[in-house]
Amino acid sequence: EQLLRHMLDAGRTLQKDDREDTGKREAESAVNPQVFTPQGGQATGRSADRFRPPAWDELRGLSADERRAILEYFRRINAQRP
């Protein structure tokens, strides 16, 4: 086990040395980056929901108490300010 562990460590060391010999890394700026803009409701300000509450179809299989708790949860997290 010790011999195998030493061989694996030596292999990792060699790989590290190979990576360092490839030269200096340089960063490049993005050319024409694509900007993501969300589609759909673009509400802003106090009326905007940060997290979309689940639709009725998603809550249909739950009990009334579970639905109430989930909707209350989303109401609270959307009321918090970032």
PyMOL Python script that loads the backbone (N, CA, C, O; Angstrom):
from pymol import cmd

cmd.read_pdbstr("""\
ATOM      1  N   GLU A   1       0.828  -1.189   0.000  1.00  0.00           N
ATOM      2  CA  GLU A   1       0.000   0.000   0.000  1.00  0.00           C
ATOM      3  C   GLU A   1       0.870   1.250   0.000  1.00  0.00           C
ATOM      4  O   GLU A   1       0.584   2.216  -0.708  1.00  0.00           O
ATOM      5  N   GLN A   2       1.938   1.226   0.801  1.00  0.00           N
ATOM      6  CA  GLN A   2       2.807   2.406   0.871  1.00  0.00           C
ATOM      7  C   GLN A   2       3.490   2.646  -0.476  1.00  0.00           C
ATOM      8  O   GLN A   2       3.603   3.789  -0.920  1.00  0.00           O
ATOM      9  N   LEU A   3       3.943   1.574  -1.124  1.00  0.00           N
ATOM     10  CA  LEU A   3       4.591   1.714  -2.423  1.00  0.00           C
ATOM     11  C   LEU A   3       3.625   2.307  -3.448  1.00  0.00           C
ATOM     12  O   LEU A   3       3.996   3.197  -4.213  1.00  0.00           O
ATOM     13  N   LEU A   4       2.390   1.814  -3.461  1.00  0.00           N
ATOM     14  CA  LEU A   4       1.387   2.336  -4.383  1.00  0.00           C
ATOM     15  C   LEU A   4       1.102   3.806  -4.093  1.00  0.00           C
ATOM     16  O   LEU A   4       0.989   4.610  -5.018  1.00  0.00           O
ATOM     17  N   ARG A   5       0.988   4.155  -2.832  1.00  0.00           N
ATOM     18  CA  ARG A   5       0.734   5.546  -2.450  1.00  0.00           C
ATOM     19  C   ARG A   5       1.879   6.440  -2.894  1.00  0.00           C
ATOM     20  O   ARG A   5       1.643   7.538  -3.398  1.00  0.00           O
ATOM     21  N   HIS A   6       3.120   5.986  -2.715  1.00  0.00           N
ATOM     22  CA  HIS A   6       4.284   6.777  -3.139  1.00  0.00           C
ATOM     23  C   HIS A   6       4.321   6.935  -4.658  1.00  0.00           C
ATOM     24  O   HIS A   6       4.673   7.998  -5.170  1.00  0.00           O
ATOM     25  N   MET A   7       3.958   5.875  -5.369  1.00  0.00           N
ATOM     26  CA  MET A   7       3.951   5.962  -6.830  1.00  0.00           C
ATOM     27  C   MET A   7       2.880   6.947  -7.314  1.00  0.00           C
ATOM     28  O   MET A   7       3.114   7.717  -8.245  1.00  0.00           O
ATOM     29  N   LEU A   8       1.712   6.918  -6.681  1.00  0.00           N
ATOM     30  CA  LEU A   8       0.656   7.862  -7.056  1.00  0.00           C
ATOM     31  C   LEU A   8       1.073   9.294  -6.755  1.00  0.00           C
ATOM     32  O   LEU A   8       0.830  10.191  -7.562  1.00  0.00           O
ATOM     33  N   ASP A   9       1.701   9.519  -5.597  1.00  0.00           N
ATOM     34  CA  ASP A   9       2.186  10.859  -5.255  1.00  0.00           C
ATOM     35  C   ASP A   9       3.239  11.334  -6.244  1.00  0.00           C
ATOM     36  O   ASP A   9       3.242  12.498  -6.644  1.00  0.00           O
ATOM     37  N   ALA A  10       4.134  10.433  -6.638  1.00  0.00           N
ATOM     38  CA  ALA A  10       5.166  10.794  -7.603  1.00  0.00           C
ATOM     39  C   ALA A  10       4.533  11.136  -8.954  1.00  0.00           C
ATOM     40  O   ALA A  10       4.970  12.072  -9.623  1.00  0.00           O
ATOM     41  N   GLY A  11       3.517  10.391  -9.354  1.00  0.00           N
ATOM     42  CA  GLY A  11       2.826  10.682 -10.608  1.00  0.00           C
ATOM     43  C   GLY A  11       2.151  12.037 -10.570  1.00  0.00           C
ATOM     44  O   GLY A  11       2.186  12.773 -11.557  1.00  0.00           O
ATOM     45  N   ARG A  12       1.536  12.380  -9.445  1.00  0.00           N
ATOM     46  CA  ARG A  12       0.901  13.695  -9.311  1.00  0.00           C
ATOM     47  C   ARG A  12       1.944  14.800  -9.375  1.00  0.00           C
ATOM     48  O   ARG A  12       1.708  15.843  -9.986  1.00  0.00           O
ATOM     49  N   THR A  13       3.090  14.582  -8.752  1.00  0.00           N
ATOM     50  CA  THR A  13       4.153  15.574  -8.781  1.00  0.00           C
ATOM     51  C   THR A  13       4.635  15.803 -10.201  1.00  0.00           C
ATOM     52  O   THR A  13       4.859  16.944 -10.605  1.00  0.00           O
ATOM     53  N   LEU A  14       4.800  14.717 -10.972  1.00  0.00           N
ATOM     54  CA  LEU A  14       5.228  14.852 -12.358  1.00  0.00           C
ATOM     55  C   LEU A  14       4.185  15.599 -13.189  1.00  0.00           C
ATOM     56  O   LEU A  14       4.536  16.429 -14.027  1.00  0.00           O
ATOM     57  N   GLN A  15       2.931  15.309 -12.961  1.00  0.00           N
ATOM     58  CA  GLN A  15       1.876  16.014 -13.695  1.00  0.00           C
ATOM     59  C   GLN A  15       1.901  17.495 -13.347  1.00  0.00           C
ATOM     60  O   GLN A  15       1.713  18.340 -14.222  1.00  0.00           O
ATOM     61  N   LYS A  16       2.130  17.817 -12.084  1.00  0.00           N
ATOM     62  CA  LYS A  16       2.199  19.216 -11.664  1.00  0.00           C
ATOM     63  C   LYS A  16       3.368  19.910 -12.351  1.00  0.00           C
ATOM     64  O   LYS A  16       3.233  21.045 -12.807  1.00  0.00           O
ATOM     65  N   ASP A  17       4.503  19.244 -12.427  1.00  0.00           N
ATOM     66  CA  ASP A  17       5.671  19.821 -13.089  1.00  0.00           C
ATOM     67  C   ASP A  17       5.395  20.046 -14.572  1.00  0.00           C
ATOM     68  O   ASP A  17       5.819  21.060 -15.127  1.00  0.00           O
ATOM     69  N   ASP A  18       4.688  19.114 -15.227  1.00  0.00           N
ATOM     70  CA  ASP A  18       4.362  19.263 -16.639  1.00  0.00           C
ATOM     71  C   ASP A  18       3.466  20.474 -16.869  1.00  0.00           C
ATOM     72  O   ASP A  18       3.647  21.207 -17.841  1.00  0.00           O
ATOM     73  N   ARG A  19       2.516  20.683 -15.992  1.00  0.00           N
ATOM     74  CA  ARG A  19       1.613  21.817 -16.148  1.00  0.00           C
ATOM     75  C   ARG A  19       2.347  23.134 -15.981  1.00  0.00           C
ATOM     76  O   ARG A  19       2.038  24.104 -16.674  1.00  0.00           O
ATOM     77  N   GLU A  20       3.310  23.187 -15.079  1.00  0.00           N
ATOM     78  CA  GLU A  20       4.042  24.423 -14.842  1.00  0.00           C
ATOM     79  C   GLU A  20       4.972  24.762 -16.003  1.00  0.00           C
ATOM     80  O   GLU A  20       5.304  25.930 -16.206  1.00  0.00           O
ATOM     81  N   ASP A  21       5.395  23.753 -16.769  1.00  0.00           N
ATOM     82  CA  ASP A  21       6.315  23.994 -17.868  1.00  0.00           C
ATOM     83  C   ASP A  21       5.625  24.503 -19.130  1.00  0.00           C
ATOM     84  O   ASP A  21       6.304  24.839 -20.100  1.00  0.00           O
ATOM     85  N   THR A  22       4.320  24.568 -19.142  1.00  0.00           N
ATOM     86  CA  THR A  22       3.611  24.972 -20.349  1.00  0.00           C
ATOM     87  C   THR A  22       3.694  26.469 -20.605  1.00  0.00           C
ATOM     88  O   THR A  22       3.273  26.933 -21.665  1.00  0.00           O
ATOM     89  N   GLY A  23       4.211  27.213 -19.689  1.00  0.00           N
ATOM     90  CA  GLY A  23       4.357  28.649 -19.895  1.00  0.00           C
ATOM     91  C   GLY A  23       3.386  29.432 -19.042  1.00  0.00           C
ATOM     92  O   GLY A  23       2.549  28.877 -18.329  1.00  0.00           O
ATOM     93  N   LYS A  24       3.526  30.739 -19.139  1.00  0.00           N
ATOM     94  CA  LYS A  24       2.707  31.627 -18.333  1.00  0.00           C
ATOM     95  C   LYS A  24       1.296  31.704 -18.912  1.00  0.00           C
ATOM     96  O   LYS A  24       1.117  31.799 -20.126  1.00  0.00           O
ATOM     97  N   ARG A  25       0.316  31.664 -18.046  1.00  0.00           N
ATOM     98  CA  ARG A  25      -1.071  31.771 -18.473  1.00  0.00           C
ATOM     99  C   ARG A  25      -1.454  33.237 -18.576  1.00  0.00           C
ATOM    100  O   ARG A  25      -1.051  34.058 -17.753  1.00  0.00           O
ATOM    101  N   GLU A  26      -2.224  33.547 -19.578  1.00  0.00           N
ATOM    102  CA  GLU A  26      -2.669  34.917 -19.759  1.00  0.00           C
ATOM    103  C   GLU A  26      -4.182  34.938 -19.935  1.00  0.00           C
ATOM    104  O   GLU A  26      -4.761  34.058 -20.572  1.00  0.00           O
ATOM    105  N   ALA A  27      -4.803  35.948 -19.364  1.00  0.00           N
ATOM    106  CA  ALA A  27      -6.249  36.108 -19.495  1.00  0.00           C
ATOM    107  C   ALA A  27      -6.569  36.900 -20.751  1.00  0.00           C
ATOM    108  O   ALA A  27      -5.801  37.769 -21.165  1.00  0.00           O
ATOM    109  N   GLU A  28      -7.710  36.592 -21.350  1.00  0.00           N
ATOM    110  CA  GLU A  28      -8.166  37.323 -22.521  1.00  0.00           C
ATOM    111  C   GLU A  28      -9.565  37.848 -22.261  1.00  0.00           C
ATOM    112  O   GLU A  28     -10.384  37.181 -21.628  1.00  0.00           O
ATOM    113  N   SER A  29      -9.831  39.043 -22.752  1.00  0.00           N
ATOM    114  CA  SER A  29     -11.159  39.621 -22.609  1.00  0.00           C
ATOM    115  C   SER A  29     -12.120  38.932 -23.555  1.00  0.00           C
ATOM    116  O   SER A  29     -11.736  38.462 -24.626  1.00  0.00           O
ATOM    117  N   ALA A  30     -13.368  38.882 -23.145  1.00  0.00           N
ATOM    118  CA  ALA A  30     -14.395  38.292 -23.994  1.00  0.00           C
ATOM    119  C   ALA A  30     -14.675  39.221 -25.165  1.00  0.00           C
ATOM    120  O   ALA A  30     -14.689  40.442 -25.014  1.00  0.00           O
ATOM    121  N   VAL A  31     -14.897  38.633 -26.327  1.00  0.00           N
ATOM    122  CA  VAL A  31     -15.223  39.402 -27.512  1.00  0.00           C
ATOM    123  C   VAL A  31     -16.701  39.174 -27.812  1.00  0.00           C
ATOM    124  O   VAL A  31     -17.135  38.036 -27.990  1.00  0.00           O
ATOM    125  N   ASN A  32     -17.458  40.240 -27.866  1.00  0.00           N
ATOM    126  CA  ASN A  32     -18.905  40.182 -28.112  1.00  0.00           C
ATOM    127  C   ASN A  32     -19.599  39.212 -27.152  1.00  0.00           C
ATOM    128  O   ASN A  32     -20.217  38.243 -27.593  1.00  0.00           O
ATOM    129  N   PRO A  33     -19.503  39.464 -25.848  1.00  0.00           N
ATOM    130  CA  PRO A  33     -20.150  38.541 -24.909  1.00  0.00           C
ATOM    131  C   PRO A  33     -21.665  38.602 -25.060  1.00  0.00           C
ATOM    132  O   PRO A  33     -22.235  39.664 -25.312  1.00  0.00           O
ATOM    133  N   GLN A  34     -22.302  37.458 -24.905  1.00  0.00           N
ATOM    134  CA  GLN A  34     -23.753  37.409 -24.972  1.00  0.00           C
ATOM    135  C   GLN A  34     -24.309  37.764 -23.605  1.00  0.00           C
ATOM    136  O   GLN A  34     -23.910  37.186 -22.594  1.00  0.00           O
ATOM    137  N   VAL A  35     -25.220  38.706 -23.577  1.00  0.00           N
ATOM    138  CA  VAL A  35     -25.828  39.150 -22.333  1.00  0.00           C
ATOM    139  C   VAL A  35     -27.174  38.468 -22.183  1.00  0.00           C
ATOM    140  O   VAL A  35     -27.998  38.491 -23.098  1.00  0.00           O
ATOM    141  N   PHE A  36     -27.392  37.868 -21.038  1.00  0.00           N
ATOM    142  CA  PHE A  36     -28.655  37.191 -20.768  1.00  0.00           C
ATOM    143  C   PHE A  36     -29.639  38.177 -20.164  1.00  0.00           C
ATOM    144  O   PHE A  36     -29.341  38.824 -19.161  1.00  0.00           O
ATOM    145  N   THR A  37     -30.810  38.292 -20.776  1.00  0.00           N
ATOM    146  CA  THR A  37     -31.886  39.095 -20.217  1.00  0.00           C
ATOM    147  C   THR A  37     -33.099  38.199 -20.078  1.00  0.00           C
ATOM    148  O   THR A  37     -33.544  37.609 -21.062  1.00  0.00           O
ATOM    149  N   PRO A  38     -33.646  38.083 -18.869  1.00  0.00           N
ATOM    150  CA  PRO A  38     -34.785  37.200 -18.666  1.00  0.00           C
ATOM    151  C   PRO A  38     -36.002  37.685 -19.446  1.00  0.00           C
ATOM    152  O   PRO A  38     -36.230  38.887 -19.587  1.00  0.00           O
ATOM    153  N   GLN A  39     -36.769  36.737 -19.945  1.00  0.00           N
ATOM    154  CA  GLN A  39     -37.977  37.052 -20.686  1.00  0.00           C
ATOM    155  C   GLN A  39     -39.179  36.948 -19.760  1.00  0.00           C
ATOM    156  O   GLN A  39     -39.090  36.377 -18.673  1.00  0.00           O
ATOM    157  N   GLY A  40     -40.269  37.487 -20.186  1.00  0.00           N
ATOM    158  CA  GLY A  40     -41.503  37.375 -19.400  1.00  0.00           C
ATOM    159  C   GLY A  40     -41.751  38.661 -18.645  1.00  0.00           C
ATOM    160  O   GLY A  40     -41.333  39.742 -19.060  1.00  0.00           O
ATOM    161  N   GLY A  41     -42.445  38.518 -17.519  1.00  0.00           N
ATOM    162  CA  GLY A  41     -42.806  39.697 -16.725  1.00  0.00           C
ATOM    163  C   GLY A  41     -41.574  40.430 -16.241  1.00  0.00           C
ATOM    164  O   GLY A  41     -40.702  39.848 -15.596  1.00  0.00           O
ATOM    165  N   GLN A  42     -41.510  41.690 -16.551  1.00  0.00           N
ATOM    166  CA  GLN A  42     -40.357  42.505 -16.178  1.00  0.00           C
ATOM    167  C   GLN A  42     -40.731  43.467 -15.060  1.00  0.00           C
ATOM    168  O   GLN A  42     -40.260  44.604 -15.049  1.00  0.00           O
ATOM    169  N   ALA A  43     -41.568  43.037 -14.118  1.00  0.00           N
ATOM    170  CA  ALA A  43     -41.982  43.907 -13.028  1.00  0.00           C
ATOM    171  C   ALA A  43     -40.783  44.285 -12.184  1.00  0.00           C
ATOM    172  O   ALA A  43     -39.911  43.458 -11.918  1.00  0.00           O
ATOM    173  N   THR A  44     -40.744  45.526 -11.769  1.00  0.00           N
ATOM    174  CA  THR A  44     -39.663  45.999 -10.924  1.00  0.00           C
ATOM    175  C   THR A  44     -40.249  46.674  -9.704  1.00  0.00           C
ATOM    176  O   THR A  44     -41.450  46.939  -9.646  1.00  0.00           O
ATOM    177  N   GLY A  45     -39.416  46.946  -8.748  1.00  0.00           N
ATOM    178  CA  GLY A  45     -39.869  47.643  -7.549  1.00  0.00           C
ATOM    179  C   GLY A  45     -40.496  46.692  -6.559  1.00  0.00           C
ATOM    180  O   GLY A  45     -40.171  45.506  -6.517  1.00  0.00           O
ATOM    181  N   ARG A  46     -41.408  47.234  -5.755  1.00  0.00           N
ATOM    182  CA  ARG A  46     -42.001  46.448  -4.687  1.00  0.00           C
ATOM    183  C   ARG A  46     -42.896  45.325  -5.202  1.00  0.00           C
ATOM    184  O   ARG A  46     -43.061  44.310  -4.525  1.00  0.00           O
ATOM    185  N   SER A  47     -43.478  45.492  -6.394  1.00  0.00           N
ATOM    186  CA  SER A  47     -44.406  44.481  -6.885  1.00  0.00           C
ATOM    187  C   SER A  47     -43.701  43.260  -7.475  1.00  0.00           C
ATOM    188  O   SER A  47     -44.348  42.246  -7.736  1.00  0.00           O
ATOM    189  N   ALA A  48     -42.398  43.340  -7.688  1.00  0.00           N
ATOM    190  CA  ALA A  48     -41.671  42.227  -8.309  1.00  0.00           C
ATOM    191  C   ALA A  48     -41.456  41.105  -7.298  1.00  0.00           C
ATOM    192  O   ALA A  48     -41.082  41.360  -6.153  1.00  0.00           O
ATOM    193  N   ASP A  49     -41.693  39.864  -7.722  1.00  0.00           N
ATOM    194  CA  ASP A  49     -41.414  38.691  -6.891  1.00  0.00           C
ATOM    195  C   ASP A  49     -40.036  38.175  -7.241  1.00  0.00           C
ATOM    196  O   ASP A  49     -39.721  37.951  -8.409  1.00  0.00           O
ATOM    197  N   ARG A  50     -39.219  37.988  -6.219  1.00  0.00           N
ATOM    198  CA  ARG A  50     -37.895  37.431  -6.465  1.00  0.00           C
ATOM    199  C   ARG A  50     -37.998  35.952  -6.799  1.00  0.00           C
ATOM    200  O   ARG A  50     -37.244  35.435  -7.624  1.00  0.00           O
ATOM    201  N   PHE A  51     -38.939  35.277  -6.150  1.00  0.00           N
ATOM    202  CA  PHE A  51     -39.123  33.839  -6.359  1.00  0.00           C
ATOM    203  C   PHE A  51     -40.581  33.593  -6.730  1.00  0.00           C
ATOM    204  O   PHE A  51     -41.491  34.037  -6.029  1.00  0.00           O
ATOM    205  N   ARG A  52     -40.795  32.895  -7.817  1.00  0.00           N
ATOM    206  CA  ARG A  52     -42.148  32.638  -8.295  1.00  0.00           C
ATOM    207  C   ARG A  52     -42.825  31.608  -7.403  1.00  0.00           C
ATOM    208  O   ARG A  52     -42.297  30.512  -7.211  1.00  0.00           O
ATOM    209  N   PRO A  53     -43.983  31.948  -6.858  1.00  0.00           N
ATOM    210  CA  PRO A  53     -44.715  30.947  -6.076  1.00  0.00           C
ATOM    211  C   PRO A  53     -45.190  29.821  -6.999  1.00  0.00           C
ATOM    212  O   PRO A  53     -45.397  30.051  -8.191  1.00  0.00           O
ATOM    213  N   PRO A  54     -45.364  28.623  -6.472  1.00  0.00           N
ATOM    214  CA  PRO A  54     -45.815  27.507  -7.310  1.00  0.00           C
ATOM    215  C   PRO A  54     -47.239  27.727  -7.810  1.00  0.00           C
ATOM    216  O   PRO A  54     -48.053  28.352  -7.131  1.00  0.00           O
ATOM    217  N   ALA A  55     -47.527  27.216  -8.981  1.00  0.00           N
ATOM    218  CA  ALA A  55     -48.863  27.310  -9.565  1.00  0.00           C
ATOM    219  C   ALA A  55     -49.774  26.276  -8.924  1.00  0.00           C
ATOM    220  O   ALA A  55     -49.320  25.367  -8.228  1.00  0.00           O
ATOM    221  N   TRP A  56     -51.077  26.434  -9.174  1.00  0.00           N
ATOM    222  CA  TRP A  56     -52.051  25.514  -8.597  1.00  0.00           C
ATOM    223  C   TRP A  56     -51.770  24.071  -8.994  1.00  0.00           C
ATOM    224  O   TRP A  56     -51.903  23.165  -8.170  1.00  0.00           O
ATOM    225  N   ASP A  57     -51.383  23.848 -10.245  1.00  0.00           N
ATOM    226  CA  ASP A  57     -51.092  22.484 -10.695  1.00  0.00           C
ATOM    227  C   ASP A  57     -49.971  21.841  -9.884  1.00  0.00           C
ATOM    228  O   ASP A  57     -49.977  20.630  -9.665  1.00  0.00           O
ATOM    229  N   GLU A  58     -49.021  22.641  -9.443  1.00  0.00           N
ATOM    230  CA  GLU A  58     -47.902  22.122  -8.655  1.00  0.00           C
ATOM    231  C   GLU A  58     -48.313  21.838  -7.211  1.00  0.00           C
ATOM    232  O   GLU A  58     -47.696  21.007  -6.545  1.00  0.00           O
ATOM    233  N   LEU A  59     -49.347  22.520  -6.727  1.00  0.00           N
ATOM    234  CA  LEU A  59     -49.789  22.358  -5.339  1.00  0.00           C
ATOM    235  C   LEU A  59     -50.985  21.417  -5.193  1.00  0.00           C
ATOM    236  O   LEU A  59     -51.396  21.101  -4.077  1.00  0.00           O
ATOM    237  N   ARG A  60     -51.533  20.979  -6.304  1.00  0.00           N
ATOM    238  CA  ARG A  60     -52.790  20.239  -6.315  1.00  0.00           C
ATOM    239  C   ARG A  60     -52.771  18.986  -5.441  1.00  0.00           C
ATOM    240  O   ARG A  60     -53.779  18.668  -4.810  1.00  0.00           O
ATOM    241  N   GLY A  61     -51.664  18.279  -5.390  1.00  0.00           N
ATOM    242  CA  GLY A  61     -51.610  17.032  -4.635  1.00  0.00           C
ATOM    243  C   GLY A  61     -51.389  17.206  -3.141  1.00  0.00           C
ATOM    244  O   GLY A  61     -51.316  16.217  -2.412  1.00  0.00           O
ATOM    245  N   LEU A  62     -51.281  18.451  -2.670  1.00  0.00           N
ATOM    246  CA  LEU A  62     -51.007  18.701  -1.251  1.00  0.00           C
ATOM    247  C   LEU A  62     -52.291  18.998  -0.490  1.00  0.00           C
ATOM    248  O   LEU A  62     -53.325  19.321  -1.075  1.00  0.00           O
ATOM    249  N   SER A  63     -52.195  18.879   0.829  1.00  0.00           N
ATOM    250  CA  SER A  63     -53.356  19.218   1.656  1.00  0.00           C
ATOM    251  C   SER A  63     -53.486  20.742   1.731  1.00  0.00           C
ATOM    252  O   SER A  63     -52.575  21.477   1.349  1.00  0.00           O
ATOM    253  N   ALA A  64     -54.635  21.198   2.229  1.00  0.00           N
ATOM    254  CA  ALA A  64     -54.878  22.636   2.331  1.00  0.00           C
ATOM    255  C   ALA A  64     -53.851  23.307   3.258  1.00  0.00           C
ATOM    256  O   ALA A  64     -53.385  24.410   2.968  1.00  0.00           O
ATOM    257  N   ASP A  65     -53.503  22.654   4.354  1.00  0.00           N
ATOM    258  CA  ASP A  65     -52.514  23.221   5.277  1.00  0.00           C
ATOM    259  C   ASP A  65     -51.134  23.310   4.635  1.00  0.00           C
ATOM    260  O   ASP A  65     -50.421  24.295   4.825  1.00  0.00           O
ATOM    261  N   GLU A  66     -50.759  22.287   3.879  1.00  0.00           N
ATOM    262  CA  GLU A  66     -49.461  22.308   3.201  1.00  0.00           C
ATOM    263  C   GLU A  66     -49.416  23.412   2.146  1.00  0.00           C
ATOM    264  O   GLU A  66     -48.416  24.120   2.030  1.00  0.00           O
ATOM    265  N   ARG A  67     -50.498  23.559   1.375  1.00  0.00           N
ATOM    266  CA  ARG A  67     -50.554  24.639   0.377  1.00  0.00           C
ATOM    267  C   ARG A  67     -50.451  26.002   1.044  1.00  0.00           C
ATOM    268  O   ARG A  67     -49.727  26.878   0.570  1.00  0.00           O
ATOM    269  N   ARG A  68     -51.173  26.181   2.140  1.00  0.00           N
ATOM    270  CA  ARG A  68     -51.154  27.448   2.863  1.00  0.00           C
ATOM    271  C   ARG A  68     -49.745  27.747   3.374  1.00  0.00           C
ATOM    272  O   ARG A  68     -49.279  28.882   3.273  1.00  0.00           O
ATOM    273  N   ALA A  69     -49.067  26.744   3.917  1.00  0.00           N
ATOM    274  CA  ALA A  69     -47.711  26.944   4.443  1.00  0.00           C
ATOM    275  C   ALA A  69     -46.735  27.310   3.321  1.00  0.00           C
ATOM    276  O   ALA A  69     -45.887  28.183   3.504  1.00  0.00           O
ATOM    277  N   ILE A  70     -46.846  26.664   2.185  1.00  0.00           N
ATOM    278  CA  ILE A  70     -45.946  26.946   1.057  1.00  0.00           C
ATOM    279  C   ILE A  70     -46.181  28.348   0.528  1.00  0.00           C
ATOM    280  O   ILE A  70     -45.225  29.081   0.277  1.00  0.00           O
ATOM    281  N   LEU A  71     -47.449  28.737   0.353  1.00  0.00           N
ATOM    282  CA  LEU A  71     -47.746  30.082  -0.146  1.00  0.00           C
ATOM    283  C   LEU A  71     -47.298  31.151   0.847  1.00  0.00           C
ATOM    284  O   LEU A  71     -46.827  32.214   0.442  1.00  0.00           O
ATOM    285  N   GLU A  72     -47.440  30.881   2.127  1.00  0.00           N
ATOM    286  CA  GLU A  72     -46.965  31.818   3.149  1.00  0.00           C
ATOM    287  C   GLU A  72     -45.441  31.952   3.095  1.00  0.00           C
ATOM    288  O   GLU A  72     -44.898  33.048   3.238  1.00  0.00           O
ATOM    289  N   TYR A  73     -44.769  30.836   2.889  1.00  0.00           N
ATOM    290  CA  TYR A  73     -43.310  30.847   2.754  1.00  0.00           C
ATOM    291  C   TYR A  73     -42.879  31.744   1.603  1.00  0.00           C
ATOM    292  O   TYR A  73     -41.989  32.577   1.770  1.00  0.00           O
ATOM    293  N   PHE A  74     -43.499  31.586   0.437  1.00  0.00           N
ATOM    294  CA  PHE A  74     -43.133  32.408  -0.716  1.00  0.00           C
ATOM    295  C   PHE A  74     -43.499  33.870  -0.496  1.00  0.00           C
ATOM    296  O   PHE A  74     -42.779  34.760  -0.949  1.00  0.00           O
ATOM    297  N   ARG A  75     -44.599  34.129   0.187  1.00  0.00           N
ATOM    298  CA  ARG A  75     -44.966  35.512   0.485  1.00  0.00           C
ATOM    299  C   ARG A  75     -43.892  36.168   1.351  1.00  0.00           C
ATOM    300  O   ARG A  75     -43.530  37.324   1.134  1.00  0.00           O
ATOM    301  N   ARG A  76     -43.390  35.425   2.329  1.00  0.00           N
ATOM    302  CA  ARG A  76     -42.366  35.975   3.228  1.00  0.00           C
ATOM    303  C   ARG A  76     -41.023  36.193   2.533  1.00  0.00           C
ATOM    304  O   ARG A  76     -40.401  37.239   2.718  1.00  0.00           O
ATOM    305  N   ILE A  77     -40.565  35.224   1.736  1.00  0.00           N
ATOM    306  CA  ILE A  77     -39.256  35.407   1.108  1.00  0.00           C
ATOM    307  C   ILE A  77     -39.302  36.487   0.034  1.00  0.00           C
ATOM    308  O   ILE A  77     -38.295  37.149  -0.214  1.00  0.00           O
ATOM    309  N   ASN A  78     -40.443  36.674  -0.602  1.00  0.00           N
ATOM    310  CA  ASN A  78     -40.565  37.744  -1.587  1.00  0.00           C
ATOM    311  C   ASN A  78     -40.707  39.105  -0.937  1.00  0.00           C
ATOM    312  O   ASN A  78     -40.417  40.124  -1.565  1.00  0.00           O
ATOM    313  N   ALA A  79     -41.153  39.141   0.328  1.00  0.00           N
ATOM    314  CA  ALA A  79     -41.297  40.407   1.044  1.00  0.00           C
ATOM    315  C   ALA A  79     -39.959  40.905   1.580  1.00  0.00           C
ATOM    316  O   ALA A  79     -39.790  42.102   1.808  1.00  0.00           O
ATOM    317  N   GLN A  80     -39.001  39.986   1.783  1.00  0.00           N
ATOM    318  CA  GLN A  80     -37.688  40.377   2.294  1.00  0.00           C
ATOM    319  C   GLN A  80     -36.948  41.197   1.267  1.00  0.00           C
ATOM    320  O   GLN A  80     -37.087  40.978   0.064  1.00  0.00           O
ATOM    321  N   ARG A  81     -36.177  42.122   1.733  1.00  0.00           N
ATOM    322  CA  ARG A  81     -35.371  42.942   0.823  1.00  0.00           C
ATOM    323  C   ARG A  81     -33.998  42.312   0.674  1.00  0.00           C
ATOM    324  O   ARG A  81     -33.441  41.804   1.647  1.00  0.00           O
ATOM    325  N   PRO A  82     -33.439  42.340  -0.548  1.00  0.00           N
ATOM    326  CA  PRO A  82     -32.114  41.726  -0.776  1.00  0.00           C
ATOM    327  C   PRO A  82     -31.006  42.440  -0.054  1.00  0.00           C
ATOM    328  O   PRO A  82     -29.846  42.039  -0.152  1.00  0.00           O
TER     329      PRO A  82
END
""", "prot")
cmd.dss("prot")
cmd.show_as("cartoon", "prot")
cmd.util.cbc("prot")
cmd.orient("prot")
